[in-house]
């Protein structure tokens, strides 16, 4: 995460999305609902890091 934060700052980007932190991992219903929207996150991404 720290390396990703550094990259985001160096690029001058405003946001960092970490799906394991931004999506509740405990509730299957909520997780499934949010996973269905992930294409929107990736479509608007400046950069993806895996």
ZINORSUL-V23773 format. One record per run of one state. SS is the DSSP state (H for helix, E for strand, L for the rest). FROM is the first residue (numbers start at 0). TO is the last residue. Records with the same first field share a line. If there is no record, write none. Layout:
SS = FROM-TO + FROM-TO
//
This chain:
L = 0-0 + 11-17 + 22-26 + 35-36 + 43-49
H = 1-10 + 18-21 + 27-34 + 37-42
//
